[in-house]
């Protein structure tokens, strides 16, 4: 009886390998990296459309600006920061006391290693909305970088 166990296991392995080799549907599908859009690109497209269709809605500007900040993280292309700042300028014209404007500007400042100005911006955000926990995390980031 013990001699049959290795044969059964070997037969099972041969079966599984043959299923993977001859049944391509079992293998994970890969996307072409040149034509595939990232999730961030999809969000950027969505929010660009919303900004275009409803230019008075501040949330679309803020979501789009945050998506561009994420795009910088993914690509290391700091040129997106210019787009973020243009969006924040437009958002400030709609609702100048929105704390998210200052929080997103702080992220841009941090990305450029301007931690002092980033800390000032996130403290403005925190003053406008003291119950938002994310702002305290951004404050801690700057304080850590500044050695405080």
C-alpha positions in Angstrom: 0.0 0.0 0.0 2.8 2.6 0.8 4.1 2.3 -2.8 0.8 3.5 -4.2 0.9 6.9 -2.4 4.0 8.2 -4.3 2.3 7.1 -7.6 -0.9 8.8 -6.7 0.9 12.0 -5.7 3.0 11.9 -8.9 -0.1 11.3 -11.0 -1.8 14.3 -9.3 1.2 16.5 -10.0 1.3 15.5 -13.7 -2.5 16.2 -14.0 -2.2 19.7 -12.4 0.8 20.6 -14.6 -0.9 19.5 -17.8 -4.0 21.5 -16.8 -1.9 24.6 -16.5 0.0 24.0 -19.7 -3.0 23.2 -21.9 -5.8 25.2 -20.3 -4.7 28.9 -20.7 -7.9 30.1 -19.0 -6.4 29.0 -15.6 -3.5 31.3 -16.0 -3.8 34.9 -14.8 -4.3 37.4 -17.6 -1.7 40.1 -17.9 -2.3 43.6 -19.3 -0.1 45.2 -21.9 1.7 47.9 -19.8 1.8 50.3 -22.7 -2.0 50.4 -23.3 -3.2 49.6 -19.8 -4.6 52.5 -17.8 -3.8 52.6 -14.1 -6.6 53.0 -11.6 -5.2 56.5 -10.9 -5.5 57.4 -14.6 -9.1 56.3 -14.6 -9.8 58.5 -11.6 -8.1 61.4 -13.3 -10.2 61.0 -16.4 -13.4 60.8 -14.3 -12.6 63.9 -12.2 -11.4 65.9 -15.2 -14.8 65.3 -16.8 -16.6 66.3 -13.6 -14.6 69.5 -13.3 -15.4 70.3 -16.9 -19.1 69.5 -16.5 -19.6 71.3 -13.2 -16.9 73.9 -12.7 -18.5 75.2 -9.4 -18.3 71.9 -7.6 -15.2 72.1 -5.3 -15.1 68.4 -4.5 -14.2 67.5 -8.1 -11.3 69.9 -8.0 -10.0 68.4 -4.7 -10.4 64.8 -5.8 -8.7 65.6 -9.1 -5.8 67.4 -7.3 -5.4 64.4 -4.9 -5.4 62.0 -7.8 -2.6 64.0 -9.4 -0.6 63.8 -6.1 -1.0 60.1 -6.3 0.2 60.1 -9.9 3.4 61.9 -8.8 3.9 59.0 -6.3 3.4 56.4 -9.0 5.5 58.1 -11.7 8.0 60.4 -9.8 7.0 63.1 -12.3 6.9 66.3 -10.3 5.4 68.2 -13.2 2.0 67.0 -12.0 2.4 69.3 -9.0 1.8 72.3 -11.3 -1.6 70.8 -12.2 -2.4 70.3 -8.6 -1.6 73.9 -7.7 -3.7 75.2 -10.6 -6.6 73.0 -9.3 -6.1 74.3 -5.7 -6.1 77.9 -7.0 -9.4 77.3 -8.7 -10.8 75.5 -5.6 -9.8 78.4 -3.4 -11.8 80.8 -5.7 -14.9 78.6 -5.0 -14.4 78.0 -1.3 -11.4 79.6 0.2 -11.8 78.2 3.7 -12.0 74.5 2.6 -9.4 72.7 4.8 -8.7 70.1 2.1 -7.1 72.8 -0.1 -4.5 73.3 2.6 -4.0 69.6 3.3 -3.4 68.8 -0.4 -1.1 71.8 -0.7 0.9 70.4 2.3 1.2 67.1 0.4 2.7 69.0 -2.6 5.0 70.9 -0.2 6.2 67.6 1.3 6.8 66.1 -2.1 9.0 69.0 -2.9 10.7 68.7 0.5 9.3 72.0 1.7 8.4 70.7 5.1 8.1 74.0 6.9 5.6 75.5 4.5 3.8 72.1 4.4 3.5 72.2 8.1 2.0 75.7 8.0 -0.5 74.6 5.4 -1.6 71.5 7.3 -1.9 73.5 10.5 -4.3 75.8 8.6 -6.3 72.7 7.6 -6.3 71.4 11.1 -7.5 74.8 12.5 -10.4 74.8 10.0 -11.3 71.2 10.7 -9.8 70.0 14.1 -11.7 66.7 14.2 -10.2 65.4 11.0 -7.6 62.7 12.0 -5.7 62.7 8.7 -4.5 66.2 9.4 -2.7 65.1 12.6 -0.9 62.4 10.5 0.3 65.1 8.1 1.4 67.3 11.0 3.4 64.4 12.4 5.0 63.7 9.0 6.3 67.3 8.8 7.5 67.3 12.4 9.4 64.1 11.9 11.1 65.5 8.8 11.9 68.7 10.6 13.3 66.8 13.6 10.6 68.1 16.0 
